[in-house]
Amino acid sequence: MIEKTLITTHGTLTISMPSRLDEITLGQMIELQETNDMSDLQAISILTGISVTDLQTVKSADDFLNLADVILSLSHQIKYLYDSDDIPKKIGLTVGKKKATLNVINNLSVEPTGAFMAARDVIAEEVARFVDIYGEEAWQDYFNPSLTACCKVLGYYFYSRATGKRYNEYEAANFAETIKQLKVTEALPIAKHFFMSYPNLYKPKLSYWQRLLQLLRKEPV
């Protein structure tokens, strides 16, 4: 973490800037990924938690030059993280006012059934989008899921275990906001496992009802 005290037009401003990926949350990285035409000050604002308005009061723009280099370094680090298979053994989350430490099981599986089906739909949509653009032959070698999709899958995966509650689809979907607390170095390798280790999940599944309708619509032989 880089800490700097900057001179502003109205006094001083102390900022703490992450210099390594393990100092950045999944939520921060998602915001960086999804903000279009981002300026340097917007990126610094996301990573430091200080508003762009306050950053604009810093007297010398030179104070931000080395921070721009840090952002560039972080963008290179995230590319290597996508290739990591190092799944963490434990993660920490704050659920409500309580802190929870959860073991990450080596043999990852999505459960209960509601969580599995919801995760399956996210994976199917994300991979199908990639396959439509680049072709089915390339997806396992070049596919990188969006961080938002990773966040959704982890929300379904951890909801019941973190809260101790019975599975609820609406609440599990909203639990993605809690997942954003995770370090991106923890979240991405776990989420990547689901996308790459469950290749059969990416093919859209017809529900039993859809299959029945297809059979009923067929003309008799």
Secondary structure, DSSP 8 states (H G I E B T S, - for coil): -EEEEEEETTEEEEEEE--SGGGSBHHHHHHHHH-TT--HHHHHHHHH---HHHHTTBS-GGGGHHHHHHHHHHHHHHHHHTT-----SEEEEEETTEEEEEE--SS----SHHHHHHHHHHHHHHHHHHHHHH-GGGHHHH----HHHHHHHHHHHHHHHHH-----HHHHHHTHHHHTTSBHHHHHHHHHHHHHH-GGGGS----HHHHHHHHHHS---
